[in-house]
Amino acid sequence: MNLSFIIFIIGLFGFIFNRNNIILLFISIEIILLGLTINILNTALINYDVDGLIYGIIIIIIAGAESAIGLSILVSYYRLRGHINIENN
């Protein structure tokens, strides 16, 4: 439980304090989802709940799709602007 909370806080701080680089924002979102998934899976294993395991798998699938779509948007942004910094529009 503590590990998932620490991972979630690290991802949240990364998302809040790194607002100028898109790659770091995507990595922070993935770390937040990883912390939530670990928490859901831990709770499901403690309570012997199969639904929690299914929710964990669904979150992992959604995180994979989100990262694939995010990276394709990032490549398009880089081709259009020539950089990936948000502040240098």
C-alpha positions as CSV (number, residue, x, y, z in Angstrom):
1,M,0.0,0.0,0.0
2,N,2.8,2.4,0.8
3,L,4.7,1.6,-2.4
4,S,1.7,2.4,-4.6
5,F,1.1,5.7,-2.6
6,I,4.8,6.7,-3.1
7,I,4.7,5.9,-6.8
8,F,1.5,7.9,-7.2
9,I,3.0,10.9,-5.4
10,I,6.1,10.8,-7.5
11,G,4.0,10.8,-10.6
12,L,1.8,13.6,-9.3
13,F,4.8,15.8,-8.4
14,G,6.4,15.0,-11.8
15,F,3.2,16.1,-13.5
16,I,2.8,19.3,-11.5
17,F,6.5,20.5,-11.6
18,N,7.5,19.5,-15.1
19,R,5.2,21.6,-17.3
20,N,7.6,22.4,-20.1
21,N,8.3,18.9,-21.6
22,I,5.7,16.8,-23.1
23,I,7.6,13.5,-22.7
24,L,8.0,14.1,-19.0
25,L,4.2,14.8,-18.7
26,F,3.4,11.4,-20.5
27,I,5.9,9.6,-18.2
28,S,4.3,11.2,-15.1
29,I,0.8,10.2,-16.2
30,E,2.0,6.6,-16.8
31,I,3.6,6.6,-13.3
32,I,0.3,7.8,-11.8
33,L,-1.6,5.1,-13.5
34,L,1.0,2.5,-12.4
35,G,0.5,3.6,-8.7
36,L,-3.2,3.3,-9.0
37,T,-3.0,-0.1,-10.7
38,I,-0.7,-1.4,-7.9
39,N,-3.1,-0.1,-5.3
40,I,-6.1,-1.7,-7.0
41,L,-4.3,-5.0,-7.4
42,N,-3.1,-5.0,-3.9
43,T,-6.6,-4.4,-2.5
44,A,-8.1,-7.1,-4.8
45,L,-5.5,-9.6,-3.6
46,I,-6.2,-8.8,0.1
47,N,-10.0,-9.1,-0.3
48,Y,-9.9,-12.1,-2.8
49,D,-11.7,-10.1,-5.3
50,V,-11.5,-11.1,-9.0
51,D,-13.2,-7.9,-10.2
52,G,-10.3,-5.8,-8.9
53,L,-7.9,-7.9,-11.0
54,I,-10.0,-7.4,-14.0
55,Y,-10.0,-3.6,-13.4
56,G,-6.2,-3.7,-13.1
57,I,-5.9,-5.4,-16.4
58,I,-8.3,-2.8,-18.0
59,I,-6.2,0.0,-16.6
60,I,-3.0,-1.4,-18.0
61,I,-4.7,-1.8,-21.4
62,I,-5.9,1.8,-21.3
63,A,-2.5,3.1,-20.2
64,G,-0.9,1.3,-23.2
65,A,-3.4,2.8,-25.6
66,E,-2.9,6.2,-24.1
67,S,0.8,6.0,-24.4
68,A,0.6,4.9,-28.0
69,I,-1.8,7.7,-28.9
70,G,0.3,10.2,-26.9
71,L,3.5,9.3,-28.6
72,S,1.9,9.6,-32.1
73,I,0.6,13.1,-31.2
74,L,4.1,13.9,-29.9
75,V,5.7,12.8,-33.2
76,S,3.2,14.9,-35.1
77,Y,3.9,17.9,-32.9
78,Y,7.6,17.5,-33.3
79,R,7.3,17.4,-37.1
80,L,5.1,20.5,-37.1
81,R,7.1,22.6,-34.7
82,G,10.6,21.2,-34.7
83,H,10.8,20.9,-30.9
84,I,8.8,19.3,-28.1
85,N,8.9,22.1,-25.5
86,I,5.5,23.4,-24.6
87,E,6.6,26.9,-23.6
88,N,8.5,27.7,-26.8
89,N,5.4,28.0,-29.1
